[in-house]
Amino acid sequence: MHGAFVRQRDFLYNQPGERISGLIVALYQKKLTYGEFAHKRYQINRTVWVLAAAAADVALVLPARVAKIVDLDLIQNPVSF
């Protein structure tokens, strides 16, 4: 599970760099105006910002939910020593 998460995270963070590199090539080859380049770069970066914010939310919420589940499980199934 953890390995899949790491691969997905790496893909999400590497893909925008590759897309922006393609935009730079298109700009250099005069296939895009600078305005088009800037707009598309902004769209790519905005997607990364949204994904990063969602990942940060999950990182904050998930441990609390796991702790709550563990607490409920310990209440329902107490461990005796």
Secondary structure, DSSP 8 states (H G I E B T S, - for coil): -HHHHHHHHHHHHHHHHHHHHHHHHHHHTTSS-HHHHHHHHHHHHHHHHHHHHHHHHHHHHHHHHHHHHHHHHHHHS----
